[in-house]
Amino acid sequence: MESWDVAVVGGGHAGCEAALAAARMGMKTILFAIQLDSVAMMPCNPNIGGASKGHIVREIDALGGQMGKNIDKTFLQSRMLNVSKGPAVHSLRAQADKFRYAREMKKTLEQTANLTIRQSEIYALQTESSQDNGSVTGVVSESGAFYACKTVILCAGTYLKARCLYGETILNSGPAGFRASRALSESLQSMGITLLRFKTGTSARVHKNTIDFSRMERQNGDEPPVPFSFETDPAALRRKQLPCYLTYTNEDTHKIIRENLCRSPMYSGVIKAAGARYCPSIEDKVVRFADKKRHQVFLEPEGEDTAEMYVAGMSTSLPEDVQEAIYRTLPGMENCRIMRNGYAIEYDCIDAAQLKLSLEFKRWSGLFSAGQQNGSSGYEEAAAQGLAAGINAARFVQGKPPLIIDRSEGYIGVLIDDLTVKGTNEPYRMMTSRAEYRLLLRQDNADARLMPKGYEMGLISSKRYDDFLLKMRQIETEISRVRKMILPPSEAFNKFLAEHASPPIDSGAAMPEMIKRPELSYDLLRGFDPDRPGLPAPAGEQVNLQLKYEGYIRRQMMQVEQFKKLESRLLPMDIDYSSITGLRLEARSKLDKLRPVSLGQASRVPGVTPADISVLLIYLAAHG
């Protein structure tokens, strides 16, 4: 009987990254998808990136993942968001040709060595167990076929016992009408795995020829566009970009929604699952923000060869007739025709507090979980978890310790730490505000933070890593040179300063101090630096940012040092919290359930106070 090192259950964004990572690390890998046509599908918004999510895509790329490369090949429009704000929140966002994106990812999977793709629904896991824990030995398909494997990565997304709802219509299906996974939930529950019930949703798609775009605000892409992947040649991104359009809801829209709330399954009681707070339906927006007179709505193309337009900001589970009525109240959409209805989807997911930071189940050796199945939302969050789980499944087979990215190293670390330590009672969405060290975790320096780890894992080629090391040397050498520069006062220089609304100088000024002025930059000062080397643009950007914000960066690095101290104080896994005098009852209960691995992790457990951490410090000192 043929056996496998890694079996990946699910072909969404998490499953694709998991399978690619494991196979590229030399593991004999098999990926199961209920339908191969659903591989890397975008059932909701057809875009990649955005606020904080763009950071995650850059981190995936720095670790050797595929999402950034794939969207660079298939985007329709690219924009850098939040450019008027500080560099910590600059985020790249690309509108995807969702059909080309899926085809390109499937093609990549098909051409990857060590990777087999199989269309089949997995009904159950086969396990061996003892009193305290167990291990997986394989998976069983709908036909009863058994696939022996050393590890399993569950990436079921929103397919577990999924059902789609709009109005009085209830369809027992997965997203976009694809078949749901009907049996795997029972198998997981029989193993003692706790499941939750969550809900998300999507907007309708309308025919672009029925929209009057002249009544909307046109939004074009950036020229030149910036790549997601550090490896993509910016020249390869030069192509015709498609516009998006902005319109708004109004009082007529809100009136129709309020009159028909009783027909929405979210408000009629049909849906009892927890919904996404930070990605609300249009019904939720009208109810929760009753004082707002209008809400933004974006019309986004779904592909270059389709007439379908995604109506972003209008996710809904209202009946078909109501959907058409509310969409037609929007300026420019008075005669729109719906091609696909919006709907809500509810599904089973796991309580991620059952997982280690490696995304392996605490109780089941060799069983990993990644993606929306862990209670997160978004393609980017799913892909990041898939990559981490794929790497750690391969490391498990190799007998090596897992790759753990902590909160000071990447948004991926924040994401996984939040899910596994804090848990979530609603679909989790990444935001820049969740990252304590976001000035260090910028999207522009994701390679400096994580590419050495990707290289160590075997996912970054020697050529790519050599190029990265060259870039780092160029940055370091140039910063050292610039620190020694003094700009003498002159009529020409003070005229330049006046043109940029910057105070004049009457004595020599250090170049780094001039760069720190908000109105100036390393690039703007090029004309007064005759010895400047011809650095590539990304290296020059790093010189500017590291010098301009060095005071803030230094302060945050000191905070990270304190964070690392708490993370390095490990807690014994067999510690008896009930016997520790001084711990509050709530803290004892939470710590006993979650079993944090360090004081730092314990400090982030909801219900554990600084006083409880002090008690643990005393306990460790006494029992060290």
Beta strands, then each sheet from edge to edge (+ up, - down):
strand 1: 3-9
strand 2: 29-33
strand 3: 47-49
strand 4: 75-81
strand 5: 91-96
strand 6: 115-119
strand 7: 122-129
strand 8: 134-141
strand 9: 146-154
strand 10: 163-166
strand 11: 169-171
strand 12: 195-202
strand 13: 205-207
strand 14: 217-219
strand 15: 244-248
strand 16: 296-301
strand 17: 308-312
strand 18: 338-340
strand 19: 343-350
strand 20: 364-365
strand 21: 367-369
strand 22: 486-487
strand 23: 509-510
sheet 1: 6+ 2+ 1+ 9+ 8- 7+
sheet 2: 6+ 2+ 1+ 9+ 21+
sheet 3: 6+ 2+ 1+ 9+ 8- 20-
sheet 4: 3+ 5- 4+
sheet 5: 11+ 10- 19+ 12-
sheet 6: 14+ 15- 16+ 17- 13+ 18-
sheet 7: 22+ 23-
end
